Amino acid sequence: MSLRPPKSPPPGPAAPPFNPLWLLAGLAFPSLAAIAALALAPRFEAAYAGLGAELPALTRLVFDYAWAPWLLDVAVLALWLAAPQAQRDRWAGRFGVVAGLAAIAVLVVALYLPFFGRAAAL
C-alpha cells in the first residue's frame, strides 16, 4: 500500500495584505495642501486688501474656498473603499499624492497670481 497525498484543490491566491503606507501617503499630501491653504489664504488676503486692485478669479476662489482641499482626503478614502481589494491601497495612494501635489501647485499659482498681474501692469 502506497501513501498518496490527499487530493485537495490548490489554494487560491491570497488577498494582498493591507499596506497602510500607501494610504497614509495618499492622505498626507492632500492634508498638507489643505493645511497650507487654511494657513496661507488669510495672510495673503490681508496683504492683497491693501492693493485695492481686482483679484484674479482663481485667487478669489482660493480665498473663498480655502477649506476645499480637505475634500481630497474624503475622495482618497472613497476611492480606497470603492477600488478592488487587490489594488485599493495603491490606487488611493497614487490618487492622493497626485491630487495633493496638484492642489499645492494650484494654491501657489493662485496666491502669487496677483503679484504677476501687478508686475505686468508696471
N, C-alpha and C positions, 0 to 999 in steps of 0.2 A: 504494500500500500504506500503510495507516494503522497507526500503532503503538497497540496496546492494552495496558493493564497486564495482567499475568498474573492469572489467576483463582485466587485462593487464599482459603481460609476466613479470615474475620475473626479476629483474635486474641482469645482468651478473656480473661476478667477475670484480671488478675494477682493473685497471692496478696498480701494486705496485708503490708507489711514488719513485722518483729518490732519492737515498741516496748518496750524494757526499762523505761521509766519506770513503766508500768502494773504490771509485775511487781514492780519494786522497791518501789513504794508498797504493793502487796499483801503484801509480805513485811515491810515496815518496821513497820507498825502491830502485827501480832501479835508481832513480835520485841520491840517496846517494851513490850507488855503482859507478855511472858514475863520480860524483864529486871526490870521493876518488881516482878513477883510474887516472883521469886527474891531480890531485894534487900530488899523491904519485909516480906515474910511473917515471916522470923525475928526482925526487930526488934519487930514488933507482937506476935508470940507471946511474946517475953520480957517485954514490957510487960504483957500480959494474964495472965502467970503469977502476978504479984503480986496480982491482983484476987481470985483464989480463987473466982470465980463460974463457972458453967457457960457455955461459949461457944455461940453460935448455930451451927446445923448448917452454914450457908453459910460462916461464918468458919472452922470446923473443916475443912471441905473445902478451902478455900484454903490453910490451913496444911499439910494432909496432901499436897495435890497441887499444890504451887507450880510444879512443872515442866510441868504440863498445857498452859499456853498455847503451849508450843513445838509442840504437835500442830497448832495452827492454821497454822503455816508449812508443815507437811507437807501439810495439807489444801489450802492455796493451790497448792502445787506439783502435787498430784494433780489438782486442778481444771484447772490450766493444761495438764497433759498430756492430760486427758480431753476438754476442750472442743473444739468445731470450730475449725479453724485460723484462720478469719476473725475469730473473736471471743474467742479464748483469752486474749489479753493483758488485754482489758477485763474479762472475767468474773473472772479470777483477781485482778486489781487491785481491783475493786469488792468482791468477797467478802472479800479480806484487810483492806481498810480498814474495812468494816462489822463484821467479826468481831473485829478488833483493838480498835476503839472499844468494842464491846460487852464484850469481855474486860476492858478498862480500867475501864469503868463497874461491872462486877460486882466487880472487885478493890477498888475504892474503897468500894463499899457493904459488902462483906464485912469489910473491915478496920475500918471505923468502926461497924459494927452493934453491937458490944458497948458502945460509948460511948452509943449511943442507948438501948439497953436499960437501961443503968445510970441514965441521966438520967430515964427514965420511972419507974423504981423509987423515985426520991427524992421 
